[in-house]
């Protein structure tokens, strides 16, 4: 049943992609400009996600993001790359150094923005699909998205700090290079990518970017938004703490006082 639903969705995407690529007659009036897509490709790659909104409750332990798509080329030519990105956020990296025989943290190197989550999948090794320049410009490598906002120590290499940031977040499960393990290709140009989102990933707006390359050149791409949002009592507490922090603090103090008073009263009766 799941496979049938996947094939039905994928064929629907393929049909819409075929319509989008049909030859156009010269119109009397220019149509409205389409929104920009990643990489500025000439056309959009038909793609969608299984769930555009993922809900988070008190027992949230991570989730799974599934991306479907279809290669509009009837002969299945080209390579597919799928990237799931989290929101950019500031980050800092400190390098250990010896001081009086002890290992201490050196001065921090700060990044104004770096992906809070990043997962990339492809049907072949990424270096065989696109040139290093294309990988960097399209930010198919998480290090390419990390923007330095402070100077590195004299004689240090900025790329070493970018690599350290990637290594640390990969150990936390926030940066994933899944390659062919996370991307499955089907007959007719259909593909499916599966990403496991850990519980420590931020709860925010994500994007699933799909790319189609042919002979090292970007042919088409598509961006699909994914929203991860809290629900229920946890969302109420989060919104109160974020939007009315003073009121949240007062309520927390009053709740603690009430709990302490109730405990003292019960123990005194005993």
C-alpha positions as CSV (number, residue, x, y, z in Angstrom):
1,X,0.0,0.0,0.0
2,X,2.8,2.4,0.9
3,X,4.7,1.6,-2.3
4,X,1.5,2.1,-4.4
5,X,0.9,5.5,-2.7
6,X,4.5,6.5,-3.4
7,X,4.2,5.6,-7.1
8,X,0.9,7.4,-7.4
9,X,2.4,10.6,-5.9
10,X,5.5,10.3,-8.0
11,X,3.6,9.8,-11.3
12,X,1.5,12.9,-10.4
13,X,4.7,14.9,-9.9
14,X,6.0,13.5,-13.2
15,X,2.8,14.6,-15.0
16,X,3.0,18.1,-13.6
17,X,6.7,18.3,-14.5
18,X,5.9,17.2,-18.1
19,X,3.3,19.9,-18.3
20,X,5.7,22.5,-17.0
21,X,8.2,21.6,-19.7
22,X,5.8,21.6,-22.6
23,X,6.8,24.0,-25.5
24,X,5.4,27.5,-25.0
25,X,3.8,29.5,-27.7
26,X,4.7,33.2,-28.0
27,X,2.3,34.9,-25.6
28,X,0.9,38.3,-26.2
29,X,1.8,39.4,-22.7
30,X,4.7,38.3,-20.6
31,X,3.7,36.0,-17.7
32,X,4.5,36.9,-14.2
33,X,8.0,35.9,-13.1
34,X,8.3,32.6,-11.3
35,X,9.9,32.7,-7.9
36,X,13.7,32.0,-7.8
37,X,14.7,28.4,-7.2
38,X,18.0,27.2,-5.7
39,X,20.9,27.7,-8.1
40,X,18.9,29.6,-10.6
41,X,18.1,26.6,-12.7
42,X,16.0,26.9,-15.9
43,X,13.1,24.8,-14.6
44,X,11.8,23.3,-11.5
45,X,12.4,19.6,-10.6
46,X,9.1,17.9,-9.7
47,X,9.4,17.1,-6.0
48,X,7.4,17.0,-2.8
49,X,7.6,15.8,0.8
50,X,5.4,13.3,2.6
51,X,4.7,15.7,5.4
52,X,5.0,19.5,5.1
53,X,4.4,19.9,8.8
54,X,5.8,17.7,11.6
55,X,4.3,18.1,15.0
56,X,6.3,18.0,18.2
57,X,4.8,16.9,21.6
58,X,6.3,16.3,25.0
59,X,7.5,12.8,24.0
60,X,9.2,13.9,20.8
61,X,12.2,11.7,20.0
62,X,13.0,12.8,16.5
63,X,11.2,12.4,13.2
64,X,11.7,11.2,9.6
65,X,11.6,13.5,6.5
66,X,10.7,11.8,3.2
67,X,11.2,13.5,-0.1
68,X,9.7,12.2,-3.3
69,X,10.5,13.3,-6.8
70,X,10.8,12.4,-10.5
71,X,13.4,13.0,-13.1
72,X,11.5,14.6,-16.0
73,X,13.9,13.2,-18.5
74,X,12.1,10.1,-20.0
75,X,15.4,8.3,-20.4
76,X,16.4,8.9,-16.8
77,X,19.6,10.8,-17.7
78,X,21.2,12.8,-15.0
79,X,22.1,12.7,-11.3
80,X,19.9,13.6,-8.4
81,X,21.0,15.4,-5.2
82,X,18.7,16.0,-2.2
83,X,19.6,18.4,0.6
84,X,17.6,18.9,3.8
85,X,18.6,22.2,5.5
86,X,17.7,23.6,8.8
87,X,17.7,27.3,9.6
88,X,21.0,29.3,9.8
89,X,22.1,30.3,13.3
90,X,25.3,31.8,14.8
91,X,28.0,29.4,16.0
92,X,31.5,29.5,17.5
93,X,34.4,27.2,17.5
94,X,37.4,27.2,20.0
95,X,40.7,25.4,19.5
96,X,42.5,23.8,22.4
97,X,46.0,25.2,23.1
98,X,48.6,24.5,25.8
99,X,49.0,27.1,28.5
100,X,51.4,26.5,31.5
101,X,51.2,22.7,30.8
102,X,47.4,22.7,30.7
103,X,45.1,22.4,27.7
104,X,42.7,25.4,27.6
105,X,40.3,26.8,25.1
106,X,41.8,29.4,22.7
107,X,39.9,32.5,21.5
108,X,36.6,31.7,19.8
109,X,36.2,31.9,16.1
110,X,32.6,33.0,15.4
111,X,30.3,32.3,12.5
112,X,27.5,34.7,11.7
113,X,25.4,31.9,10.3
114,X,25.8,28.2,9.8
115,X,23.2,25.5,9.1
116,X,21.7,24.2,12.3
117,X,20.9,20.9,10.4
118,X,22.2,19.6,7.1
119,X,21.8,16.3,5.3
120,X,22.8,15.5,1.7
121,X,22.0,12.5,-0.4
122,X,22.9,11.7,-4.0
123,X,22.8,8.7,-6.3
124,X,26.6,9.0,-6.9
125,X,29.4,10.5,-4.9
126,X,28.9,14.3,-5.0
127,X,32.4,15.0,-6.4
128,X,31.5,12.9,-9.4
129,X,28.3,14.8,-10.0
130,X,29.3,18.4,-9.8
131,X,32.5,20.5,-9.8
132,X,33.9,21.8,-6.6
133,X,32.9,25.3,-7.7
134,X,29.3,24.2,-8.2
135,X,29.2,22.4,-4.8
136,X,30.5,25.5,-3.1
137,X,28.2,28.0,-4.9
138,X,25.1,25.8,-4.4
139,X,26.1,25.1,-0.8
140,X,25.9,21.4,-1.2
141,X,28.6,21.2,1.5
142,X,27.7,22.5,5.0
143,X,31.1,24.2,5.2
144,X,30.1,26.4,2.3
145,X,27.2,27.8,4.3
146,X,29.3,28.7,7.3
147,X,30.0,32.4,7.2
148,X,32.9,33.7,9.3
149,X,32.1,36.9,11.3
150,X,35.4,37.1,13.2
151,X,39.1,36.8,12.3
152,X,41.0,33.6,12.9
153,X,44.2,33.5,15.0
154,X,47.3,34.6,13.1
155,X,48.7,31.9,10.9
156,X,45.5,29.8,11.2
157,X,43.5,28.5,8.2
158,X,39.8,29.5,8.1
159,X,38.9,26.2,6.4
160,X,40.3,24.3,9.4
161,X,37.7,26.0,11.6
162,X,34.9,25.3,9.1
163,X,36.0,21.7,9.0
164,X,36.0,21.6,12.8
165,X,32.4,22.9,12.9
166,X,31.3,20.3,10.5
167,X,33.1,17.6,12.4
168,X,31.5,18.6,15.8
169,X,28.0,18.8,14.4
170,X,28.4,15.5,12.5
171,X,29.2,13.9,15.9
172,X,26.0,15.4,17.2
173,X,24.0,13.9,14.3
174,X,23.1,17.4,13.0
175,X,25.3,17.1,9.8
176,X,24.7,13.9,7.7
177,X,26.3,12.9,4.5
178,X,24.2,9.9,3.5
179,X,25.1,9.5,-0.2
180,X,23.3,6.6,-1.8
181,X,22.3,5.2,1.5
182,X,19.6,7.8,1.9
183,X,18.5,8.1,-1.7
184,X,16.7,5.3,-3.6
185,X,16.1,5.4,-7.3
186,X,13.2,3.7,-9.1
187,X,12.3,2.9,-12.6
188,X,10.9,5.8,-14.7
189,X,13.1,8.4,-13.0
190,X,11.3,8.2,-9.6
191,X,13.4,8.8,-6.5
192,X,12.8,8.8,-2.7
193,X,15.1,10.3,-0.1
194,X,14.7,9.6,3.6
195,X,16.4,11.7,6.4
196,X,16.2,10.9,10.1
197,X,15.9,14.1,12.1
198,X,17.4,13.7,15.6
199,X,15.6,15.0,18.7
200,X,18.3,17.6,19.3
201,X,17.7,19.3,15.9
202,X,16.1,22.7,16.2
203,X,12.3,23.0,16.0
204,X,11.9,25.5,13.1
205,X,11.4,25.9,9.4
206,X,13.4,23.5,7.2
207,X,13.8,23.2,3.4
208,X,14.2,20.2,1.2
209,X,16.2,21.2,-1.9
210,X,16.3,18.8,-4.9
211,X,18.8,19.1,-7.8
212,X,19.1,17.4,-11.1
213,X,22.6,17.5,-12.7
214,X,23.6,16.3,-16.2
215,X,27.3,16.1,-17.3
216,X,28.2,18.3,-14.3
217,X,25.7,21.0,-15.2
218,X,22.6,21.9,-13.1
219,X,19.5,21.3,-15.1
220,X,16.7,21.9,-12.7
221,X,16.0,22.2,-9.0
222,X,13.2,22.6,-6.5
223,X,12.7,23.9,-2.9
224,X,10.0,22.5,-0.7
225,X,9.4,24.0,2.8
226,X,9.0,21.8,5.9
227,X,7.7,23.1,9.1
228,X,8.4,21.5,12.5
229,X,6.2,22.9,15.2
230,X,5.2,22.3,18.7
231,X,1.7,21.4,19.7
232,X,-0.4,21.1,22.8
233,X,0.7,22.2,26.3
234,X,4.4,22.3,25.3
235,X,3.6,24.9,22.6
236,X,1.7,27.0,25.1
237,X,4.7,26.9,27.6
238,X,7.2,27.7,24.8
239,X,5.1,30.6,23.4
240,X,4.6,32.0,26.9
241,X,8.3,31.8,27.7
242,X,9.3,33.3,24.4
243,X,6.7,36.1,24.0
244,X,6.0,37.0,27.6
245,X,9.2,36.1,29.5
246,X,8.4,38.3,32.5
247,X,5.0,36.8,33.0
248,X,6.4,33.3,32.5
249,X,9.1,34.0,35.2
250,X,6.5,35.3,37.7
251,X,4.2,32.3,37.1
252,X,7.2,29.9,37.6
253,X,8.1,31.6,40.9
254,X,4.5,31.5,42.1
255,X,4.2,27.8,41.1
256,X,7.4,27.0,43.0
257,X,6.1,28.9,46.1
258,X,2.8,27.1,46.0
259,X,4.4,23.7,45.6
260,X,6.7,24.4,48.5
261,X,3.9,25.7,50.7
262,X,1.8,22.6,49.9
263,X,4.7,20.2,50.7
264,X,5.4,22.0,54.0
265,X,1.7,21.9,55.0
266,X,1.5,18.1,54.3
267,X,4.6,17.2,56.2
268,X,3.6,19.4,59.1
269,X,0.3,17.5,59.4
270,X,2.1,14.2,59.4
